[in-house]
Every structure is written in C-alpha cells, then in structure tokens.
Amino acid sequence: MAKWFLRLGAVITGGLALSDFYVATRVDPNDVAFIRIARAVTTTAVISFDYMTSLRGLEYGTEEYETAQSQIPQLFVSFEETPLGAASWAQVHKAVLHDGRTVAVKVQHPKVRSQCGQDIILMEILIRAISWMFPDFSFAWLVDEAKKNMPLELDFLKEGHNAEVVADMLKRFQFLKVPKIHWELSTSRVLTMEFMEGGQVNDRQYMEKNGIDVNEISQNLGQLYSEMIFVNGFVHCDPHPGNVLVRKSTQTHKAEIVLLDHGLYQNLTEEFRLDYCRLWHSLMRTDMKGIEMYSRRLGAGDLYPLFACMVTARSWSSISKGINQRPVSKIEDVQIKVNAVKYLPRINELLNKVPRQMLLLLKTNDLLRGIETSLQTRASAASFINMSRCCVRALSRYERDNCKSWYGKLKISWAETLDLWQINLYAILLWIKASLLWSWIA
C-alpha cells in the first residue's frame, strides 16, 4: 500500500508542477489537455479506491453494509458531462437562414485536430502512470479506442453521411427523426443541419408534462438499437441523453425520438454480428453450452461467465436460471454494482481481450440501461424483448439466405414464427403482471 501512495505522490507532484507552469503563462487550465484528462483520471482513481476500501470487511446485505454503501459517491454518475477531447471544441448554434429556415450549425474549433493529438499523447502517459501505480490495471484498450475514434468524430462530412445512412436504414420507424443535412452549407469542420427541439430522453418530468408515455419511449428506443445491432450491424454508439431527444409531434400528436450526433458509429463485421446474435439466442434459451461457446468466440476466453454478466447486466445466478424468468430486481442491481467493484481487475483484463467492436457495444448497452433506469422502465424488460425479436429475425434471415432447399427454408420460417410467438406471449405475460388485472387475479 505504501508504494502505491509513493507512486501516486510522484505523479501528483509532476502534475502540480505542470499546472503551475500553465498558470504562470496565463493559459486557461480548461484548455490544457493534461489538466482535463488528469481531473478525470484522478476522480476515477479516488472513487474506485473509496469503493474498494469503504466496503472492505463488511458482509453484503447487512445493515452496516447498506449504510456504508449509501454514503459512497456513485461511480461515473456525471461522466458523460465531463468535457474531454473533441467534445469541448465543437459547439452547436441555432441560426436562421436568409430564406427563413431554422438550422443548427455545429462548428469545430480550428485547433481541435492538433489538440486531440496532444490529448492522445498525454492520455498514453497517464495510462502508463496508472499501470505503474496499479499493476493490476491496464487501460491500453482505452488509448487504442481514442486513437481510432477521435479522428472519426472530427470529420463532420462523415457525420453527415452517417446521419443519412441511418435515416434511410431505419425509415420504417415512423417515430425516429434524424436531422436533415444541408450539404451546401457544410464542410469537414462546419455541419449545418435541420434544427430539432425536444427534451432529453431521461427527463421523466418533461415527458409527463408533455403527455409522453415513458414506457413507449423506452420500448421504441430498445427496438431502434436492437435493429441497428442485430439486423443491420451499423450502430450509433453515443446514445447519452444529450444526443437522444424526445418530443410530441405537432402534426400526428405521437411521441418521436430525435437522434443527434452521428460522428461515432460502429460497423460490425458479419462474423461478429452473427456470433453476438447467437450469444443472445443462447442467453434467451438458457443454453449454457452455447453461452460459453459464443462468449469464447467473442474473445472472452475463460472469463465467459463475467462476459455474459457484462453483456446482459444480470447476475450469473439469473443467467443460469434464465434471464427471461424474471426482470432485474433492485436487490440484483445492488449485487451487480458490488460485483463490478469486486471483479474490477478481471473486468479490465476482459476489456483488453475482447474485439474492439465489443467495447463500443458495451458502452452503448450501458448508456441505454442508464436511460431505462432514469425512466424507471427497466423492470418492464422492454429491451430484452426487442433484442430477442431482432436476434431471432437476424439469425433466421441468415439461415434462409444460406439454405438451398425450399423445405429447409420453410422449416426455418416456421421455427422463426414459433420463437416470435413465444416472445410475444412472454411480453403479454409481463404486461398482465404489471397491470391491475394481475392484482385482482392474485
């Protein structure tokens, strides 16, 4: 323990010296990459250390444990609002064109590209420092992802094309709205698009005030992302509440989801998408051999139980019994958070092993679950039902395309129909349990 504090002291001393230099030269500390990243890393380290030490020696489920756990700040509760890298260099402004059109203009700071390069270099230095202080933790995957994704988010023309691709790909969803791009007024550093208003997707108060059904929004959002992941393999990977708005249409009076910020997408390979579909298919059927096989194929190795828990955000006990048997409970949620801290080194090891495509999917899943938690709709299992439907459809389509005989295709279609019927029956059962009818029956 003493050597950790000596190492930490050395890093902090060096950081303070650099901070003094920047202050002396009258540079705004918020513009300095080292300071921005150091704040985030320091906050993460302090909160993680707080978790590991504050709950040590306390038995899970006891009154003492619950008291101690309630006093610990929640990890990453506001991380999405932290200005890091490119996020602090692009601003969106509302403007009115000479012909009366109202548009949103996203403008990139001219120094952002060079600044991002500096950010990545300093991030590598800090990651090495963390590995030196805490040998059990290696965040090389984080640097690799930053190197790959930062340039993509800086190309506004690519972002505009992504927006058009996803709008066309999901045009059958009438509730989805993607801002139209004004190409004649856009460049690689200035993106001009249709201006759309709405409340953030995690704002229950806004929805209640505007007569928007939170369960409908949660179901539609799950359907939207399940279609992206399982069927199309082209996934919007930044669904934090600032990028997903909700509103009620003035024309149809129906709830709509507005999807913004299309800079970061993951294009899944066919092999990866199908293995991920098969993993979920195994999870739906409580096929433990399939769960192990496809988890291993997705890079989890011997850590496949932990991988399955991370993918589903369920406990291994729930997975073994069948995640379709009962929705996640508050007790299980607490258990998952405790285990996340307990197995932090193993989680980090796993993140270094899985394909890079999986990292953005895990991030996307966590953001979507965070929205469900804010809307208090996670117990409805809407996401699980939508993912199950899309998973069955995607696998059946692949098998039909590769089947030569009409009889084989007929069998595949019949099996698909049966699976979808079972999923629909499960959804009806959950609806009955949540309704007053179930209370009357009970």
N, C-alpha and C positions, 0 to 999 in steps of 0.2 A: 504494500500500500504506500509506503514511504517513497519508493522510487517513482510511483505514479505522480505524486504531488511534486517531486523534484522536477520531473519532466514537464508537468503542467506549468510549473513556475517559470521554467526556461522559455516555454512558448509564449506565455503571457507577457514576460519581460520584453521579449523581442517585439511582440505586438504593440506594447505601450510605447516602445522607442520609435517605432514607425509612426504611430499615431501622433506623437509629439512633433515629429518631423513635418507631417502634413499640416498640423495645426499651425506650426511656426511659419509655414509658407502660405497660410491663409487659404487653404483649399477646403471646400465644404466636405466634411467627413462622409456625408452620404453619397458623394461622387467617387469615393475611393473603394475599389473592388475589394481590397484586403479587409477593410473595416466592415463592409456589408457581409461578406462571407464569414468573417471571424465572429460576428454577432450571432449569425445563425448556428454555426458550429458550436460556439460556446454555450448557447442556450440549450441546444440538443444534448450536449455532454452533461451539463448541470442537471437537467431534468432527468436524464437517464440514470445518472448517479444517485439522484434523490430517490427514484423508484427502487433501485437495487438495494439501497441501504435502509430506507424507511420501513420497508415491509419484511426485512430480514428477521427471522426468528418468530414471526407471528403466524399462527395457524390460520389457514384460509377458512373463512366462514364465521370466525369468532367475532364477538363484539369489538374486541381490541383491534382486530384486523380491519373491520369495516370503518372504525373511527380513524385509523391511520391512513387508510386508502382515500377517504373522503377529503383529507387535508392536503393531498399531493396534487399539484397542478397537472392538468391533463396534457399529455404529450402531443405536440403539433396542433393544438386547438386552433391556432390562428396562423399556421404556417403559410397557407395559401395567400395571405395578405402581405407577406414579407417581400419587399422589393429586392429581387435578386436578378442579376444579369440583365437580359434584354427587357424584362418586364418594366424596369424603371426608365427605359429610354424610348418607349413608344407611347404616345398619348393620342387619345381619341377625342375629336372635337365635333360638335354639331354645327353644321353650316347650311346656309340656304343659297342655292344656285340662282343665277340670273333669270332662269326660266321658272323659278318658284319651287323647284324640287328641294326637299329637305334631305340632306345626306349626312352620313357620319364619315369623317376623314381621319384615318389612322396615320400619324406622322412619325417617322423614325428619326431619332437624333443623328446628325451626321457622324458623330464619333462612336456610335454604338458598336461597329464592327471591330475596331481596334480595342475598345474597352472590353468586349466579350472575350477577345483573345487573352487580354490580361487577366480577366476573371478566371478563365480556364487554367492558366498557369498558376495563379495563386490558389485555386482550388486544389490542384495537384499537390502543392506544397503543404497545404493544411491537411489533406487526406494522409499524406506521408507522416505528418506530425502526429495525427491521431493513431495511425498504425504503430508508431514508435512508442507512444504513451500507453496504448491499449492493444497489445499484440493479438488479442482475440478478435479484433475488429479490422476488417479490410474493406474499404469502400472504393476499390478500383472500378467497379461497375458504374459507380456514380459519375466518375470522371469520363469514362467511355461514353455514357449516355449524353453527358453535357457536350462533349466534342461533336457527337453526331447530330444532336437535336437543336443546338443553338443556331447553327447556320440555316437550318430549315425554317426556324421561326423568324429569321431576319429577312427572308425572301417574301415580300408582300405579293409579288406576282404569283408565286407558288401557292400562297394562302388563298388568293382569289380563285385560282383554278380548283383547289381542294373544295372550296365552298360550292362551286358549280357542279363538281362531280358528285358530292354527297346529296345536293338538292335533287339532281336527276336520278340518282341511285335510289333515293327514298321518297320519290314523288307520290307514291301510292298512299303515304301517310298524310292525310289532309291536315292533321294537327301540327305538322312540322313546318316552320318558317325559317328560311335561310336568307339573309340579306342579299339582294341583287347587287352585283359588282358593276360599277361604272368604269369600264375599261378605258374610255377616252380621257379619264381624269386620274388614272392610276399609273404608278411606276413601281420599281422594286423597293422604293422607300416611302412611297405615299400610296395608300389604298383608300379609294373612295367607294362607298357602298351605301345602299339604302339604309335610311335611319329607322330603327325599330325600337319602340319603348316596351317596358314591361317590368314586373317585379322579379326579384331573384327567386330561383326555384326552391330555395329553402325557407322562404318567408311565408310562414303559415298565416300570419296576421294579414298580409297583403291579399292572400288568396281568399280568406274568409270575408274580408272587406269587399272584394270584387266578385264574390259568388263563384269562386273556382273550387271544384272538388279536388282535394289533395290526393285522394285515392286514385282518381282518374289521371292526374298528372304523374303520380308515381308509376302507375301501370303503363302509361304511354311512354315514359322515359325508359323503363325497362324493356319495352317492346322495341324501341328505337335502337338501343345499344345492342340488344341481342341480335337484331337483324344485321347490324354492322359487323359484329364479331363472328357469329356462326355462319351466316349465309353469304355475306359479301367479302369479308376479310379486309375491309377498309374502315379503320376505326378512328374516330375523333377521340384523342387521348388527353384532353384537358377539360373535363366537364365539371370544373368547380363552379359554385353558384354565380360568380360574376360572368361566366360565359354561357349560362343557361337561364334564359328569362321565361316567364310565363305571363300570359295576358288573355283577356277575353275578347274575341273578335267582335268588332262593332257591326259587322255585316251578318255573320252567322250566329253570333252570341255563344259560340262554342270556345272551350279553352284551347289555347295554342301554346306550343313550345317554340321559343326562338333560340336557335343555336348560333353562337358567335365564336369568334377567334378560331379560325381554321388553319392555323400555322402548323400545329403538331398532329400529324396523323401517322398511324402505324399500318403498313401494308403487309398483312400476314401472308406467308407462303402457303401454298395449298397443303403441303405436308403438315405444317404446324397447325393450320386451321382444323384439319380433319382429326389430328391427334387430340386437339383440345375439345372438339366435339365429342369424340369417343370417350374422353375422360369424363365429361359431364354426363354422357349417356350411362356410363358405369356408375357414377355417383347417384343418378336417378334410380337405378335398379339395385343399388347396394351390392354391386358386383365387386367384391374386394380384390379378386384377381385382376379384373380389368382396371381398377383404380391404381393398383401397384404397377401394372404393365405400362399404362399410358402416362403415369406420372414419371416413370423412369425414362420413357421415350421423350418426354419433355424436359429431361435434364436433371430431375430431382435425385436420382440415384437412391441410396439407402435412406434418404430423408423424405421419402414419398409420403409418409403419414403427415409430417409437418407441412409438406407442399399442398396436400389435399385440404388441410385446415386453412391454409392461407388463401387458396383459391375460393373456397366456399365461405370463409369467415365463420366456420362452425367448429365445434369441438370434435376430437377423434371419436368420442363416445357417440355423438349424434350421427357422425358419418357411418360408423359401424352398425348402428341400429336402423339407419335410413333417414336422410335429411328431409325426406318427404313425409315422415311420420308426424312431425310436429314443427311449427315455426320456431325461430330462435326466441328464447326467453331472456328476461333481464338477468337472471342468475347465470345463464350461459354466456351472456355478453360480458359480465364481470369476469367470469372464468377465462374467457378468451384474452381479455386485456392483461390479466395476471400472467398467463402463459406466454404472452407476447414478450413480456419483460424477462420472464424466466428463461426463455429459449432465444434470447436476443443474439448470442453468438452463432447459434445454429441457423437462425433466420438469415443472418448476414452471410454465412457460408453458402446457404442455398441461393441467395440472390447473386452470388458470384458464379454459380454453376449453371443456372437456367439460361436458355437463349434470351438474347436481348429483347426479342419481341415480347417475351413474357413480362418483362419489367414494366413496360407501359400498360400492359393489360392489368397487372396487379394494381398499378396506380389508379387506373380507370375504375376498376371494381371498387376500390376503397373510397374514391370520391362519390361514386353512385350510392354506396351504402351509407356514407355520411349524409347524403341528401335524404335518403329514406329515414334515417334516424331523426333528422331535423323535422321531417314531416310526420313522424310517428306512424309510419306505414310499413315498417319492416316486418312486423308480425303478420301482415296480410300475405306474405310470400309471393307478392306480385312479380318480383324479379325472377324468382325461381321458376314460376310457371311460364313466364315469357321465354326465359332461356331454354327451358325444356322443350317448348314447342319449336323454337328455331333450331335447336340442336337436332331434333327428330327430322324436321324438314330438310336440313342441310345434308345429313347422312343419307337419307332416302334418295334425295336428288342425285348425289354422287353415285350411289349404288345402281340406280336406274340407268344413269349415263354410261356405266361400265358393264351393264348386263346385255348380253346378246339376244336372249330368247324372250318372247312376249310373255311366256308363262312365268319366267323369273321376274320380269318387271311387274306382272300382276301380283305376285306374292309380296314383293317389296312394297307396292302401293297399299296392299291390304294390311300389312304389318304397320305401315305408317299411320293408316287410318285408325287402327286399334290403339296404337300408342297415343295418338292425339285425343282419342275418345277418353282414354284413362286419365290423361292430364286434365281434360275439361271436367270430368267427373270429380277429380280432386279439387279443382277450383270451385265447383259448386258446393262441395262439402265444406270447404273453408268459409265460403260466403254464408252458408247456413249457420255454422258455428259462431260467426261474428254477428249474426242478426238476432232480433228479438225472438224469432221462431225457435232458435235453439234453447233459449232460456225457458220458453214455455214448455218445450219437449222435456227438458231436464227437470 
